[in-house]
Amino acid sequence: PSDDITSSNFLALMKRQVESGEVCGVMLATPCCSFSIAAGRGGRPLRSKQHPWGLPSLYGRELERVTQGNALAKVSLRIFEMCGLQSIPCIVENPGNSYLWHLPEIISSLQNHRVLSIDQCAFGTRWRKRTKLACYSMW
């Protein structure tokens, strides 16, 4: 429980640290385990572009995975916004085709910020691992 970044205690601590100037930059790599399009390859999909918060037909373990992913996405968004209010550089990272980028709150929050795409792959490979970085106050 003391390491739960979705707890109100953690968010209050983060807010105090951001507002007091203790934080000079933040990198958020929101876990993509339920936001990845690959999450549904072994079975039923968990999300879609129309339902980025999770498909309405989910139950059991699938619903638990999506609920946990949603909580982590909300924390990332809150921290991104906290940093924005204090003009602290902040980056949110996720795969390029992640459903995270389809959340209406993320789309709205990123309208005035830079979103970069980078490919992370070994030189010379035929595939790429496209990643997006949403950046606040970096330039």
N, C-alpha and C positions, 0 to 999 in steps of 0.2 A: 504493500500500500504506500510506503514512503517513496517509491520510485514511479508512481502512477502519474504520468504527465497529463492525464485527463481529469485529475482531481482539482477541485476548486482551490485547495491549498497551494498546489503547484502554480496554477494560473495567477493567484494573488501574489505569490512570491515573484514570479516572472514580471508581473506588472510593476511591482515595487522596484525591482532591479532595473527594468527598462526606464522607468520614470526618474530614478535617482542618478542615471548616467553610468551605472555599473556595467552596462552592456554596450559594447562597441560594434557588434555585428552578430547576425544570426544566420545559420544555415539550417533549413528544415528539409529533411529527406523523409517526407510522409510515407509510411509503409504502403506499398502498392499491392499487398497480397490480395485484397478484395477489389481493388480498383483496376487491376490489370485485365486486359481482354483475355489473357491466358488463363485467368481464374476459372473460366467456364469450359475450358478445353477438355477436361477430364470428366465432365458431367454437365449439369445444367448451368447456364450462365447466371451470374449474380447481379449484374447491372446491365444497363444499355444506355445509349445516348439519350433516349427518352426518359429513362429512369436511372439517372446517375447516382441517386441516393439508395438504390436497390430495387430490384423487381418486386412488385406487390405479392407475388406468389411464393416468396421464400418462407421457409420454416426451419425449425431445429438448428442444426449446426451451421447451415448456410446463412440463416438470419443472424445468428450470433457473430459470424465473421463480418458480415456487412455492418452490423451495429457497431462493432469494435472499430472497423475501418472508418465509419462515419464520425465516431467520437474523435479519432486521431486527426481527421481532416478538419474538423471544427476547431480543434486546438491549434493546428497549423494556421488556419485562417485568423484566429484571434491574435496569435503572436505576430503574424504578418501585419495585421492592422495596428497592434500596439506599437510595433517598431515604426510604422508609417507615421503615426502621430508624433513621434519623437525624432523623426528623420534619421533613424538608425538603419544602416544597410541591412537588408534581409533578402534571402533567396529561398524559394520553395522549389524543390526538385521532385520530379516524377517522370516515369516513362512518357515518351511523346504521344502514345496512343492511349494513355490512361484515361479512365472515366472521370478521374479527379478534375481534369480540365473542362469537363462538361457540367460541373456543379454550377448552378446559377449564381451562387454566392461568390464562387471563385471568379467566374467570368466578370461579374460586376466589380469585384475588388481589383481586378487586374486591368481594367480599362485604361488607366492612365499610367501603367507601368510597363516595363520592357519584358518581353518573353523571348527567350533565346532557345534555339534548338541546336543541340550538339550530338554528334555521333560518337559513341564509346565502343570502339571495336579494335581488334588487333589490325595492324597495318597489313593491307593486302587481302583481307578476307572478303568474301562475296556478300556477306550480310552486314547489317549495322544494328546497333542498339541505340536508337534515337531517344534522346532524353530532352525534356524541356526544363528550363530554369526560368522561373518568374522572379524578377529582380525589382526591389524597391530601393530607391535612394542610392543606386550604385553609380549614377552618372550625374 
